[in-house]
Amino acid sequence: MKNLSTVTKYLPEDDRPGILTFARIETYEARVSINEKFSALLLAGQCVRLAHVGLPSLMALEVGRFTAEQEGEEKLVREVLEMPPSEHLPMIMARMIGDEIEPIVKIKLYNACLEYRVPTLMAILGSAEEATLEDVVLDLTASVMTITDLPPTTLARQSSGSSEDPKVSAKPLHIDVLLRDCALGLNPRDLPSKGLFVLANTRFTTILSTSQELDATLD
């Protein structure tokens, strides 16, 4: 109720709350093809819950357990420690109140480990394992240019729409990510050793806006 109070004061008194939609998935599995070098990405999860309210615009997501792995290889996303059922908490939690003056997306990760491997990163980019640092930078630059290379007609329609109504502008989106007992797995090449960069209580915040420069904070 405390979170809803920031929105309800902007609503007319005669408005009724929207319909609550609640979805639950006990288990799921998915296979996503990436490219020839990476093969496929296998996704699996348990206890997924999604809640949505139309007015005020509210959305909440909860994922009890989530894993991702390269087909035939080790897991890329996993739990840091296998917790007993009595101490098990959701691995991913997220919520968003869209009708606020400053919309904010809050994400909480718990007991999540992301494995960092150079061969895996090279395979995702489609680069050869013997590629140099300059080759990787060129691949990343080409990917960004492909995403941002929109057709001229699309840009023209967007600019004409904004000139018709200059008062309409996208609200900046606040991103707040909290990491509790998470870790980053560091796997050196051609070595059996492994390192863990543990994030016991870390917060990452940023603002996504078309009119402001990207600014992020890590505590």
Disulfide bonds with the S-S distance in Angstrom:
none
